[in-house]
């Protein structure tokens, strides 16, 4: 089968930044299923992994990325009970294994769900990674009580994670959702996603206060943890919680949260598969919930861009776009067109 990956970290414009390779077809054993991939999403994680994995030495085996996919089950392992050949599924995958930038992919069936029937392949492909991230951040990391009437500030509201987290929070909790945006088009997008209030991240503290909020109960940072640290410390309420998905170099002063007895926690949706957690199947359950919410019309796809064709050129173009950091919503590649 054809796959696309890299052996050395280059800027995306360079010839060897992504390369086409031939690989053996994966086999479905145990709890694995093999999926014929129809569409994928390209995430900032793809670009980060490409840039950081092999800056100094060449990998012996090409790294195959791709952390969102929709496709058809081609074969199933002997322990699989919840899927059959021919099922249309979606999933975010596992960073320790070959990703979805390939014609076929083996994936643990426990982190997979039936794809939403109401979405086409591209529309569905952009949903798994961000939905899992947003859902886990709200309910596993921040421990939001769905019934409490509190406030959450989502820093980075127009991106993929911010867009779906806003929708999940509005549909499954009683939180007042405040998101950040600064351009006319991103402000409009955030409101379309369901944000109650949109504030300007360029003057975050004043903008939040001018909107009528002295503090917020929860903060979810999907844009810039270190750059917004002082503002988050000032805005978080006593006993509040901050979560982030954005790693950073150097450090921050956690003791700044001590007076408020506030907490900070990381969210990484790959942790369950990375450490083979006992509750790994929870990700399949979350994706099933997300698919049901979509098919009921309660949340919608965050797709805004589609590139056609499975090729080095299409993947390079996708990486270029996600590296600009100005995208609204999510980008998909439809392999079938």
Secondary structure, 3 states (H helix, E strand, C coil): CEEEEECCCCCCCCHHHCEEEECCCCCCCCCEEEEEEEEEECCHHHHHHHHHCCCCCCCCCCEECCCCEEEEEEEECCCCCCCCCCCEEEECCCCCCCCCCECEEEEEHHHEEECCCCCCHHHHHCCHHHHHHHHHHHHHHCCCCCCCCCEEEEECCCEHHHHHHHHHHHHHCCCEEEEECCCHHHHHHHHHHCCCEEECHHHHHHHHHHCCCCCEEEEEECCCCCCCHHHHHHHEEEEEEEEECCCCCCCCCHHHHCCCCCEEEECCCCHHHHCCCCCCCHHHHHHHHHHHHHHCCCCCCCEEEEEECCCHHHHHHHHHHHHCCCCCEEEEEECCC
